[in-house]
Amino acid sequence: MTNAIPQTNPRASYHAHKAEIDAALARVMEGGRYILGPEVAAFESAFAAFVWASAGRGHAVGVANGTDALTLALRACGVGPDDVVVAPSHTAGATIAAIELAGAMPLFVDIDPATFTLDPNALAAALARPSAGVNRAAIRAVVAVHLYGQLCDMPAITGIAAREDLIVIEDCAQAHGATLDGRAAGTWGAAAAFSFYPTKNLGAFGDGGAVVTADSATAERLRALREYGWRQRYVSSEPGPDGRSLGMNSRLDELQAAVLGVKLPHLHTDNARRAGIAARYDAGLRAADLVTPPRRPGAGHVFHQYVIRCARRDDLRASLQALGIGTLIHYPVPVHLQPAYQGRVPVAGALAHTEAACREILSLPMFPELADADVERVVAGVAGVVGAAPRSPAISVPASRPPAHAAAPAPAVAPAAPQPAPTCIFINTYYAAFLEAHYRRQPELIGASYAQQKASLQATCFGDSDFYSQGLKQAGWVADDIIANCGPLQSAWAREADVNLPDYLDVLVEQLRRLRPQVIYLQDLSLATPAILARLRPLCELLVGQIASPVPPQADAKALDIIFTSFPHFAERFRQSGITAYYQPLAFDPRVLDLPPTESDRHSLTFVGGISPHHPAGTELLTALANALPIEIYGYGADSLPEDSRVRARHLGEAWGAKMFGLLRASGVTVNRHIAVAEDNANNMRLYEATGCGALLITDYKTNLGQLFEIGKEVVAYRTPEECVALCQYYLAHPEQAAAIARAGQQRTLRDHTYARRMRDTAEILARHLRLERQPAVAQPPVDLGAISTGYAPLSADAVTTQLTDAWKDDTLPGKQRALVTRELGGMYKGSPVTPFEVLARALRPLLARHPSAPVLEIGCASGYYREVLRYLLGQPVDYTGVDYSPAMIDMAVDYYPQGKFLVGDGAKLPFGDQSFPIVVSSCVLLHVPNYHQHIRETARVAGRVVVAHRTPVCRARKTHHLRKKGYGVDMVELRFNEGELVSLLAESGLTVVSQQEFHADPQRDEYGVTYVCQRAGQEMF
């Protein structure tokens, strides 16, 4: 069939870059150096820079193929005979062959059924309960296979590995350019193996591979091992444990390196095209009777393959073949069931998810050169076979990362039918001066299409460009931008939509009327006037605003459903006015690091920013710097200064978008200062732009700066203009120290402060509020909110029955409790949080302010609502894990908080290692368990530093006693503790009460409600 669509097409890649490749091959042939010559050296350097752009510096060592790359990575890291290496069975056989070539024994574990990658829970279970014949002490390493273009859950895997003393090796054969939380594949483990097989995202014209590592000694060992173990020519010097040489002949040849050197600069573009094809498949197959590939939150998926799951896989494949559409199955038989391995290689548990996946997966055509028309043919062909038939429940994406601790039960997952991706439109405005300059430089744009103009504007990376929408897309949403005040752009849309509208606001409303997004997100609150909001309100479910500057006087903030602000004090003031407001810092988009350089020279000291009445202290600072140092100043507002101003004399004009990022990338030191309305809070974009671009940032000190960066190690802070001058002089004189802080600052920003990370948090918040908006339409179970706990009566300890202690497992309770929680959350969002919410937030705030990433475990989490409460009241995402003994409660928690980590577990026997969580909250569990002594000891065991005994009912004159009551109409037991006895029990478990907060007091009845903050003996709080 002449018009057949292949599943992959490496020849198309050759034709796409034919001239460059032919020239490179001719260069090698004429040069006469064919093994380990200049082409290999140049490619190794370029590929190392590519991989390690997000995580500092590293090395790349070219080898003959991907299998050798993995074999040598294992050998270089000391893995060999008598060692056991954990790996998924759902992988190419080459992964397992490499483990055995290294002399080790594989141990197969199951996969996460949504992403097809190694399940961290399965890894933890394999370590806790090794298979028969496997000695736990022999388990030396884990191979994390990034599959189909998506990373494994590396934070969980590396966390387990760190605690269990495992070596992590990454198999990146299908993950060139893939990221997770802004960090690239290949930068998480001790070493990582890449394949350059012709069909890979970065493919050679034959076999090829590379190993990357951050460790210089490992890189040197790899260079020796790839060439017989030579460190000196013709002298092998890398013996293994048995005395035999570990070296081999595995060298990347010059021809393949030359081809790869041509194709590497195009890899980001090719990956973006793959993502675009995947997005079209997603949209076109949304109603089909199959499961499209889920994305892990925070993942930068590069779609080496687009793999669907379909119960009628074989019928579908045959039908597509008849239509001339090629498909493949990656992989049809799990490795543990292949004849070469079955019965010989140990398996950790039943690999049910692996075996089920192999029966249903199918890879659709995927390569960058695939034409749009062919993509549509594939969509039509698939939909024609498995159209909108009744669907079986989809496997929900575990947005939760399993706790990286000792073996734990698998999180409860409530299967749900797949829903269309939620939708959001960001409404932005650009500075008028920028728009005028942009169209003046490119007058031909005036008559260009809407898509061409929009692409041209966003390519400049002005302001926040498409950073928010791209981040939200990575979180699984459908998102786009409208630049509302760009006349030529909006006119082009109106022209193409065949509408005649009087002004840009009318065009905006018509755009939104046609799009009907669930969320309209205003990035400029000057648009949030009562008149405009009245027109937008009927077009969406949520109206959201964002503010990082003075609130425009015309803005009707109370008419918005949510406001995001990068000012902590703004969030608090909005809440005091009854407005739902989230504190969320600004961020950085690592894509700007791929922009072409704009500067040919380095800049020793720069300042980029505006000069305006909003920055009254800024002019004094710039004057001090201009008088003392050769600072280069860029930005707007210089014409407002006197003619003889030293600042004006050093001002070199405006720097927008790509020009600004180019300046920051070329700057050794750059100075920042905040707008006056920031008050005492670090806030502005320059914090992240400068550090993300690799400059040393010297910024004005703010009280919350230490929560964002480590002062003195990642950024430098000044308090006065004179101190700023002195610091600039010092670091200009000590460039090595400046560079070290700049590197650390860049690593922190690329790890913690990316738009992908921020928008994953935003996506969860928006989804939560969309659900809250729809809640009135959802039937709530009947419950008298005024009679939650009634009928208290004394109960002797020997009258406590299992029925009373298990009462909270009653399936009717979660819905009733959630009705109360929904009311309390509604009050919180309107500025009136219930006292227990505030008490716990107050207890945790000083701890998490210093260590925002510290994991928190809540025992007795019920439906997990404190995950929502703490995010809102603390103003930051919390690494939260919830445990409850009620499966029904955990099912509800997973339903409401699918990104959370929830386990069914007994508080008296927790499935975690000693001191696994720095902070443990015992939340209303002690009052329901007669074996509270054991619960307290177990809570103390898993706590690393702090235990919070939250909402604890105590008495001060009476002894600890039991009560019988009805909770939500169900008979149950409740304890009231003698406070002195409780404090003594805590002390016996190594916990000292350092503070306590009363949230209820009835001295006449000797009844108190108290939250206790306890410090583990021998540990500082933080």
N, C-alpha and C positions, 0 to 999 in steps of 0.2 A: 504494500500500500504506500503510494508515494507521499501522501500527506499524513503519515503516521506520526504520533507525538511520542517521542521516547521518554522513559522515566527520568533519564539523565542524559547529558550530551556534552562530554568533554571537548569534542571537536568544535562545538560552538564557541567555547572559551578561546580556543586557538584563533579562530577567525575574528573574534572580537578584538584581539590584541596582536594580530598577525605581523604587522610591520615591526613592532617593538621586539617581538619574540624572534623573528627571523634575524633581525640585526644582532640581538644578544647571542644567538646560537653561532652566527658567523664570527662574532667577536671571540668566542671561546675557541672555535676551530682554528682561527688564524693565530690565536695567542699561543697555542701549543701546550698549555697547562691544563690537564684534564682531571686530575685528582687533587683535592684539598688545595686549590689555588685561590686566586683573588675573588672569584665569583662566590665560592663557599664562604670565605671570610666576610665579604660584603653582605651576603644574605643573612649569615648568622647575626651580624651586628644589627641589621635592619629588623629582623624578626624578634630579636631580644627587645629592642626598643618598642616594637609593636605590642608584644605580650605584656611587657612590664610598664607600659605607660600609666596604668592605673595604680601601681603598687611599688614605685621606687625603681631600683636597678636590678637587673638579672643577667643571666647568660643563656645563650642558645648554642647547642652543639649539633651540627648536622650529621645524620647517619643515613644508612642505606634505605630504611623503610620504617613503617610505624611499629611493626612487631619487634624489630631490633631496638627501636627507641624505648619501648616499654621494658624489654629484657635488660637493656643496659641501665635504665633508670633504677630498676630493682637492684641490680648488682652494685651499682655505684653507691647506693644507700645501705649496702651491707646485707641485703636479703639474699638467702641462698639455701643450700641443703639443710634439712631438718626444720626449716621455717614453714609456717602456714600463712597464706595470704588470703584474706577475705575478698570476694569479688561477686558481682551479680552473675547469674546464669544467663540473663537476658542481655547478651552482648555478642559481638563477633567472636568466633572461635580464636581469633588471633590474640585476644586479651588473655585467654586461659593458656594458650600455647606459650606466650611470653613468660607467664609465671612459672611454667614447668621448665622452660629453657633456662630460666635463672636458677633452677635447681630446687625451687620451693614447691609446696603442695597447695593447690587452690582449695578454698572452702566456700561453697556456693551459698548465697543468701538470696532472699526474695527482694522484689522491687516494690516501690510505691506504685500502685495501680494507675494513678493519674498521669504521672510524668515518665513512667517506665524506668526511672533511675533507682539506684540502690537506696533501699529504705533504711534510714538511720535506726529505726526501732528494731529492724531485723538484725542490723549490725550489733546493737546493744544486746539483743537476746542471744546472738551467737557467742558473744564474749562471756555472758553470764552463764549460759548453759551450752558448752561446746558439744558438738556431735560426738557420737561414740567413736573412739579411736583417735580423737583430737585432744591433745594436751593444751590447756589454756595457755600455758607458758610458752608454747611454740608459736602461738598466733602473733606474728611480728608486724604485719602490715595490712593495709586495706587499699585496694585499687578502686578509686572512685571513677566510674565510667560515665562521662558526660555524653548523653545519648541524644541523637537526632538534632543537635544544635542547642540543647539546653543543659545547664549545669545541674549536678546533683545538689542536694541540700548541704552545701559545704559548711556553713556555720555549725550545723548539728554534727556532721561527720567529724570535722576537725575538733569540735568540743569533746566528743567521745574519745577520739584518738589521743588528745592531750591528757585526758584523765586515765586512759588505759595504756599509755605508753606505746602507741602504735605509730608506725611510719605511714604517712599518707602519700600515695602516688596517684597522680591524675592521668587518666586515659582521655586525652583531648583530641582523638582522631576525628571527631565529628563536631568540634567546638571552636574552630578558629574564629576568634573575635567575640565569642559569647561572653557574657558577663552575668554576675549576680551582685546586686547592691552596688553596681558600679565597678566591681573588681573582676578582673578578667580570668577566664579559664587558664590554668597553668600557673597561677600565682598563689594558690592556696596550700599546696602540699610541699613535701621535701623536694620533689622533682615531678615533671610532667612530660608525657610522651605525645608527640604530634605525628600524624601521618600525612603525607602529601600525595597519596594515591590520586590518580587523575580525576576521580569524581568528587574529591573532597572540596570543601569551600575554597581552600587554597590548594590546587592540585598541580602536580608536575606532569611531565609527559612520559612518565614511567613511575617506578617506585622512588620513594624518598621519605625521610623522616627527620625529626629533631627532638632533642630533649632540652627542656628549659629548667633552670634552677636559679635560686637566689644565692646559693652558696658557692663561693669561688673554689673551695677545695673539691666540692662535688663536681663542678664543671671541669676542673683539671683532670680529675679521675676519669670522667666520661671521655675526654679527648684521648686519654691513654687507652681506655678499654675499646674504643671504636677501631683502634689500629693495633691489634695484637697485644695490648697492654704496654705499648712502648711509651716510655717517658724520654728515653734516649733511642735514637733510631737503631733498629735491629736488636734492641735489648728489651725483652719483656719483663715487666716488674710488677705485675698485678696478680699474685697468686690468690686462689680462694682458700677456704678452710681446709680443703683436702689436699692442698699443695698444687693443684692443677691451675693453669693460667685461666683467668676470667676474661682475657682479651679475645677479640674476634675481628674479623674483617668486615666492617660496616661503615663505609664512608659515603657521604653524599657527594655525587660527582658534579663536576663543574657545569655540565650541560643542564642538569636538573636545577642546580642553584641559579643559573642564569635565567631560566624560565620562571622560577619562583620569584626572583628579584624583579622581574617585569610585572608579575601579577599581584604581588603584595600591596603596592600602592592603591590598587583597585579593590582591595578586599572589603573595605567598609562600604563602598558603593554597591558591590555585588551582594553583600549581606543585606543591605537596605532593600535591594530589589527582591531578594528572597522573602523578606518580611512583607513587602508589598503584595507579592503573589499569595503568601499565606493569608493576609488580610482579606484578599478577594475570595479565596477558598472559604474562609470563615463565614463571610457574609453570604456567599452563594449557597453554602451547605447548611445554613443554620436550621432550616426546617427539615433536613433529610434525616432518615432513620439511621443515624450513626453518631459517633462522638468525635468532634474535631479536637485537635491538639490543645490541651490546656497549657497555660503559661504559669510558671511558678511566680508568685509576687516578687518583684524586684529583679526578675530575670530579663536579660538582654538576649533573647532567643535568636539564633542565626539560621534556623531552619535548614540544616543540612538535609533533612528529610521532612516532608509533611506527612505525618503518619496518623491515619484515622483508625477508629475501632468500629467494626461493623459485624453484627451477628451473622450476616449473610455474605461474609467476606469472599468466599470462593465464587459464589454466583456473581457478585459484583465484579470481581477480577475478570472472569470469563467474558462478561458482557462488555467491559471496557476494552478488552483485547479485540473483540469483534468490531468495536468502533474505531480501532486503530490507536487506542490510548494505552501506553505502556505503564505498567505498575511493577513493583517488587515487594517482597515481604522481608522486612528486616526485624526479626529473623524467624524462619518457619519452625525450627526445632530448638528448644532450649539446650544450652550446651550440656547440662547435666543429664539430658536424655539422649545425647548423641552417642553412637556406639563406642567411640574412643574414650569416653569418660564415664558412661553409665555404670554404676556399681563399683567404680574404682575411686572416684573422687568424692569426698564426703560432702553431704548436704546438711545445712543447718535448718531443720524444720521442713515443713511442707512448703514447696514453692508454688502455691496455688495461684498467686497473681501472675507469676512468670508464665506458667503453663496456659492460663486463660488468655493472656495477652497474645501469645503466639498463635492462638486459634482465630484471632479476630483482627489483627493489625494489617494494614495495607498502606504502602507508600505511594502517594500520587506523584505525578511528574513535578520535579522541582529542580530548576537550574536558572541562573540569572538571565540567561538569554531567551527563556521561554516567552513567546509572544503573548500579548494580551488576548488576542483572538483565540490562541490555543488554551489559555487559562479558562476562557469562557466555554470552550468546547469540553474541557474536563469537568467543569462545574455542571454543565448541561448533561453530560454523559452520566455522571454519578447520580445527580438528582433524578434522572430518568429511570434509574434502576431502583434506587432506595429513596424515593421522594418522601413526602410528608406522611409517612406511615405512623401508626401509634408507636411511641418510643418507650423503650425500657429506661429505667432510671440511669442517669449518667453517673459516672464515678466522680465524686466531687473532688475538686482540686484541694489538696491539703495545704492551704495557704498558711496553716499553722506549721511551724517547724517543730518536729517532735523534740521533747526535752533531751538535751544531750547529756544524759546522766546514765546511771546503771540501768540495766534492762527494766523496761516498764511495759505494762499492757498497752496495746495499740489504742490510740485515741478513738473514742466513739465517734462514728461518722454517720450522720443521718442522710442516706441517699435522697437526692431530690432530682426531679426532672430538670434538665438543662433549661436555663432561662436566657433570653437574648441579653447580650452585653448591655449594661446601662450606658446612657449617653449624656454627654456634657459639651456645651459650647462655651468657650472662653471669649469674652468680649473685651478687646483691648483697644487702647488708643496710643498713637505714637506722637512724639513731639512734632509740632508743626514745622519747626526749623529742619528737623531731620527729613521729614517727608519732602519738603521743598527742595532740599539739597539732593535727595535721592533721585527725584524725577528731573531735576535740572541736569544731573550727570547723565541720565539715560532718558532723553526725551522720547525715544521710540516706545517706551513703556506706556505712554498715555493711550495709545491705540491697541495695546496688547490685550490678550485675554485675561479674564479674572485669575485663572490658575497661574498664568505666567507672571502677572504682577505680584500676586501673593507669594509665589515662590521666590521672586527676586527680593521682596522685602524681608522675608524670613531668612533668606540666605545671608543677610547682613548681620544676623544675630543681634539686632538692636533690642535693647531692653531685656525682656524675658522671652522674646521671640516666640518660638513654639515649644519652649522648654516645659511649660506646665502641661500642655496637651500631650506631648510625647511621653512625659512621665506617667500621665494617667492612662495612656494607651498601654504602657508596659504593665500597668496594674490590671489590665483586662477590660478597660472601658473603651467605648467608641468616643473619641474626642476630636475636636477641631477648634480653630480660631477664626474670629472675625475681627478685622481691624476697622473699627466702626467709623473713625474720623478721617479715613483716607479717601478723599473725593474721587480720584481717578479709579481706584480699585472698586469702590462701591458702585460707581457709574458703570463699570464694566460688567458687574454682576447684574445690575438692572437691565442693561442692554441685552445680555445673554438670556435673562429670564423673561424678556419681552414685557417688562413693566415700566410704566412711566410714573415715577414718584418724585415729589417735590424736593426732598432733602435726604441726607444720609440717615437720619433717624427712621424715616419711613422705610428706607431700604433695609435697615437693620431689622425692623419689626417684621417685614415681609420675609426676610431670610429665616428668621426664627419661626415664623408661622409655618413655613414649609418644612423646616427641619424638626420641629416639635421635640426638642431635647428634654430629657427628664430634669436636667440641671442647667440653668443659665448662670454663669459665673462671671461677675463683673470685676475686672481687674482695675477699673478706674471708677471710684465712687462719685466722681463728678457726673456720671451718667445715672446715679441712683436718686434722681429727683422724683417727687411724688407722681408727676405726670408720666415720666418714662416708665417707672415701675408699674403703674397702673396698666400700661399697654403690654408690658412683658409678663405680668402675673398670670394671665390665662394661657400662656404658651408653654408652661413648664410645671413641674411639681415642686421644685426648690429654686428659690432665688438666692444666690450666694454673692457676697461681696468680699473684696480684699482691700486692705489698707496698710500702707507702710509710709505714710506721710500725713500731714495735717488733714483732718476730716473736712472736706469741702462743706461750706455752710449750707449749700442747697441739698445735701445728701439726706435722705430720709432713712437713716440706719434702722429704725424700728420696723420698717416695712420689709426688711430682708429676713429670710429664714435663718441664715448663718452669716457671720462675718469671720473671716480669717485675718489675723493681723500678726505682723512680726514684732510688734511692741507688746511685751508682757503687761505693761501698765494699761495699755488700751484695752486689752482683753478684760481686765478686771473692771475697768470703768464701764465698758459696754454691758457687762453682766450686771453691774449695779443698776443699770437702767432697764433691766429685764430683757436684754438682747442676748441671744445665743452667740457666744464668741469663743473662738479657738486661737490660742497662741501657737503660731507655727513659724519658725525662722525661715529666712530666704535660703537660697541654695545655689548650686553650680551644676552646669551641664558639661560632662567630660567631652562631648562631641566638639566643643570649641577647640580642643587640643589638636583636632585633625584639620583645622583651618590652615590654609597656606600662610606661611610667615609674612608679616607686613613690614618687618624691620630688618634691615641688613646689618645693623650694629646693635651692640648691647647698650642698655641705658643703666647707668649706675644708680640713679635716684630719681624717682618719678612721683608725681601726684596726679591722679585722674579724678575729676569731680567738678561739681558746679560751684559757682560763686553767686550767692543770692542772699536775700534777707533771711531765708530759712537757716542760714549757716553763719550766724553773727560772730561766733568765735573762730570760724574758719579763716577769715581774713587775717586775724592776728597771728594765727599759726603759720599761714603761708608767708606772711611778711617776715616772721622770724626765720623761717627756713630759707627764703629767698635772699635774706641779708647775709646768711652764714654759709650757705652751701650752694653748689651748682645744680640745684634741683630743676628738673624739667616739669612744667605744669601744663596739663591738658584739661579741656572741658569747656563749659559755656560760662558766660557772665563776665569775661575779662573787660568788656567795654564799659562795664559799670564802675570800673576803678579809675582813679585819677591818672592822668597822662604820665606823671613821674613815678608811679607806683613801681617798686621793685618786683612785685608779683606780676604786674602787667608786662614788665620787661622780660620776664622768664616764661611768659605764657606762650605756648606754641600752637594754640588753636584747639578746635574741638576734636574729640576722639569718640566716635560712636561704634558700637557693635564690634565687628571684626577688627577694626583699627585699634579699639581699646584693648581687646583681648591680645592682639599682637604686641602692643606696648607692654602689657603686664607680663607676657611670656618672655619678653626681652629685658625685663627689669630685674636688676639685682635686689634693690630695695624699693618698696613703694609705701607711701604714707597714706593713711586713712583718717578721716574724722567724721563724726556723726552729725546729722541734722539736729537742731535744737530740740525739736519735739520728741526726739528719742529719750530725752531726759537722762536717766542713769542706766539705760539699757543698750547693750550692743545689738545692732539690728541690720545694718545696711548691706546691700549686695556686694560691695567691695570686699567685705570680709571673706567671702567665698570665691569671688572672681579672682582676687589677687592670690590667695593661697592656692586655689585650684590651678592657676596658671604657673605656679612654681616660684613666685616672687616672695622675698621676705616681707611680711606685712608688719609695719609699725603703726599701731592704731591707738586711739584714745581709750584709756581704761574705763570700763563700765563694770557694774557689780556682777552682771551675769556673763561676762566675757569668759570666765573660767569654766562655765558649763559648756561652752562651745569649743574652746581650744585650751590647751595647757599653756598658760602664759610663761614665757621664757624658754619653752621647748618647741612650741609650734607657732606662736606669734610673739611679738614684743609689744608691750603697752607703755604708754606715757601718760602723765597726768598734767603736765604743763607744756607750753610751747618750748620753754628752755630745755626741759627734759627730752622732748622730742628731738631737738637739734643735737643734743649730746648723744642720744642713742643712734641717730643717723651717722654722726661722725664716727662713733665707735665701730659700727658694723661695716661702714665703708672702709675702715682701716683693718677690719678683720673679716675678709670675704669668706674664709672657710667656715667660720662660725655662722655667718649669715646664711651660707648655702645649706648648712646642716639644719638650721631651724626652718628654712624654706622647704626643704625636702620633707621634714616631719609635718609641717603645716599642710603641704599638698597631699600627703598620704592621709591625714585626718579628714580633709575635705572630701577626697575621693572615696573614703570609707563611710563617713557619717553624714555628709552634707550635700548629697546629690539630689537633683529633682526626682530621680527615680525613687529614692528612699522617701522623700517628703510626700510625693504623690501617692505612694502606696498607703501611707497614713491617711491622706486626704480621701482616697478611694474608700477606705473602710468607714471613715466618718460620714461621707456622703451617702453611702449605701445604708448606713444605720439610720440616718435622718429620713431617707426616702421611705424606709420601713416604718418609721415613727409617724410620718405623714399619712401613711396608709392604714395605720393601726386601728383607727376608729371603724374602718370597714371590715376589720377582722373580728370574728366572734370571740369574745372573751368569756371565760367560764364565770358563772355567777359566783360572786363572793362578796360578803359583807366586809368592806374595808375597815369598818369600825369595830369589828369583832374578830380580829386575827387570832388572839390568844385569850381564851376564856376558861372559866370553870376551874381555876386553880384549887387544888386540894392537896394536903400533906400525903406523902407516900413513903412507906418504909423501904429501906434499901433492898430487903429481901423480897419485896413485892414487885420489883422491877422485872418485867417480862421482855422476852425477845420481841414480842409484838409492839411493845411501847418503844423500845430502842430502835427498831427498824421502821418506825412510823414515817420517817422522811423519805422512805423508798416508795411510798404510796404514789401511784401513777397520776392521781388527781391533783397532787400538791403543786407541781411546777407551774401549771397554768394559773392556779389561784395566786401563787406567790408573785408570778410575773405581772398580774394585774396591779398588785400593790407597787411593784418595782416600776412599772410604766408610769404610774402616777408620780412617784418620787423622782424619777428621771425628768419628767415634764417640769416639775418644780425646779429642779436643778438648772435646766436649760433656760428657765425664766428668771434665774437669779436667786432662787430660794432653795438651795440644797438642804436635805434633811441633815440633822446634826451628826448622825453616825458617818455619813459621807464625808463631811468636813473634818471630823475627828481623825479618820484614817488618813485622809490627804495631808492633814497637818502633821501627823506622826511620820509619814514617809517623805514629806517634802525635803527636809534637810539632808536625808540620806541620799535620795535620788538626785538632788541638785548637784552634789559632788560627783556622783557616779551614776549618770543617767542610764547606762546600759546594764546596771546590776540586775540580774534575774530575780523576780519575785515569785514566790510560791504562795498561793492561798489554799489552805486546807479548809474544806467546808465551803466550797465556792458557790454552791447552789447553781443558779443558771448563769453564773459568770459575770454578773453585771458590774462587779468592781473593775473589771477590765475597762469598761466604758467610763465609769465614774472617775477612776484615777487618770485616764487620758485627759479627761476634760478639766478636772480641778487642778492637776499638776502641770498641765500645759505641755505635756510631752508623751510620746508613746512609751509604754511600759512593757518590758520583756516579762510577760505574765504567763504563769502556768496555774491552772486550777484543778484541784482534786476534790471529788465528792464521792460519798459511798452510794449515792442514788443514781442508778443508770438513767432514770427518767430525767433527773436534773441535768446530767451531763449531756443527754440528747438535746435538751433545750438549749444548753450553753453552746453546743456546736451549731445549732440552728441559728441562734442569734449572733454568734461571734465566730463565723467560719474561719477567720484568720487566727483565732486563738488556739492555745494548747490546753486540752482538757483530758483528764484521765479519770476513770472510775477507780477508786482506791479506798482503802481503809486507813484512817488517820493513825491507827495504832500499829500499822505495818506498812509503811510507805515504800513504794518501789524505787527509791532513790538511794544513792550512795551517801556516805557521811559528808556533812557540810557541803551538800550539792548546791544549795541556794544561799547567797549572801543574806537575803531577807526572806523570812517566812512569816506569813500572817495566819494565825489560827482564828478563823472567822466564824464565831457562833457555833463551833463544833463541840467545845468542851461542855457546854451546858446540856448536851443531849446524850452524853456517854458516861455510863457508870464507871467504866475503866479509864477514867480521866488521868490517873497516874501514868498509865502506859502511853496515853496520847501525848502528855507533856514531855515524857522522855523521848518519844519518837520525833516530836517536833524539834526538840533541842538537837537531836542527832543530825538531822538533815540541814539544820541552819548553820551557815558559816559565820555570821556576825550578829544578826539581829533577829529577834522574835517579837512580833506584835500580837499580843493576846487581845483581840478586838471584840468589843461588845460583850464583855464578860459580866454576868450578873453576880454581884457579891453582897454579902452582909458583913457587918462589923461587930455585932454583939452576939449573934447566934453562930452555931456550928454549921458546917456544910450540911445541906439537907436536900432531899428529893421532893419534887412536886409532880402531881399528875395534872394535865391540862388538856384542853382541846386546841390544837393549832390548825386553823383553816378547817375546823370541823372534824379533825382526826385525833384520836386519843394518842397522847405521847407523853414522854417523861422530860422534865427539865430540872436542872440542878441549880442551886444557888450556893456559891462558895463562900466559906469564911475567908475573908481577905488575907488574914495572917497565915492561914494554912496554905492558901494558893501561892502566896509569895515564897513561903518555905519550900513548897514543891518545886517551884521554878528554880530556886537556889540550889536544891539538891540535884537538879539536872544541869547545873552550870550556867544558869541564867540570872542575871542581876537586873532588877527593875531600876531603870534610870529616869523614867518619867511616866506619868500617868495623866489621863484626861477623863474627867467625869462628864458623861453626857446625860445622866439621869440621876436624881437624888431624891429620896423620900425618907428622911431621917426617922420620922415617926414610925414607919413600918420597917425600918432597918433594911431598905432596899436601895441598891445603887447599881448603876451601869457604868463600867469603867473600861477604858482601853489602856493596856499596859505596854510600854516599850521596854524590851529587855535586851541587855547586851550579853553576848557570850563571854564567859570567863576567859581572860587572856587575849581577847581581841579588842582592838579599838573599833568604835562605831564605824567610822570610815575616815 
